[in-house]
Amino acid sequence: MKILAPPLVTFRLVGEEHSSRSRTERFTFTDCFDMRYGTIACVFKEIIKLYLYYIRAVHVQKVRGEISEKALVDNLSQGRNIDQAVKVAREEGKKAAKRASRQAKHVMGPIVASGWDLFETLYVGGSLAEGLVRSGGTFVGTFAGGLVGEGKIGWFGFVLGSQMGSWVGGRIGLMAYDVAIGVQYLLHKMPFLS
């Protein structure tokens, strides 16, 4: 009598075709010169950066003008002569412009980084959900890393913290996406778990 071994239950893992596609980072600097979608992407990225820098400059000048005008009126109402009032107003405007520029950088850097990660994910064939999760992680990482770095060592820390935060946040976003896809796959393939 021949004894049959029970059939081996094998589970097919999620695998390459379902996991995040942007992990390999197939978009490189040389893709900017392919005279197709890569070139369009790089041109589009630079236009967006220039537009955001323009918005920042306009915002900073507006804040500088408003604060300078308010300081001038306040100083003149306190009885200072015009030369002293103008000098103090310029100083106040310069300080306000510096604060406004720093605040704008804290917002615009993460927006550009997360937008680029979203585009890159879609460019290499990833899904919109993957792009949104990755870009969300990048946004949070860039923002938090920039704030922590600036608090530690100033503007250079902001640059380093933003870069590291962007990379770490994007990887955590991809990891969260892969875990969610794996759990969804398990629930779909093994109904007894749900």
Secondary structure, DSSP 4 states (H G I P E B T S, - for coil): -PPPPPPPP------TTTS-SGGG----GGGGGSSSHHHHHHHHHHHHHHHHHHHHHHHHHHHHHHHHHHHHHHHHHTT--HHHHHHHHHHHHHHHHHHHHHHHHHHHHHHHHHHHHHHHHHHTT--HHHHHHHHHHHHHHHHHHHHHHHHHHTHHHHHHHHHHHHHHHHHHHHHHHHHHHHHHHHHHH-GGG-
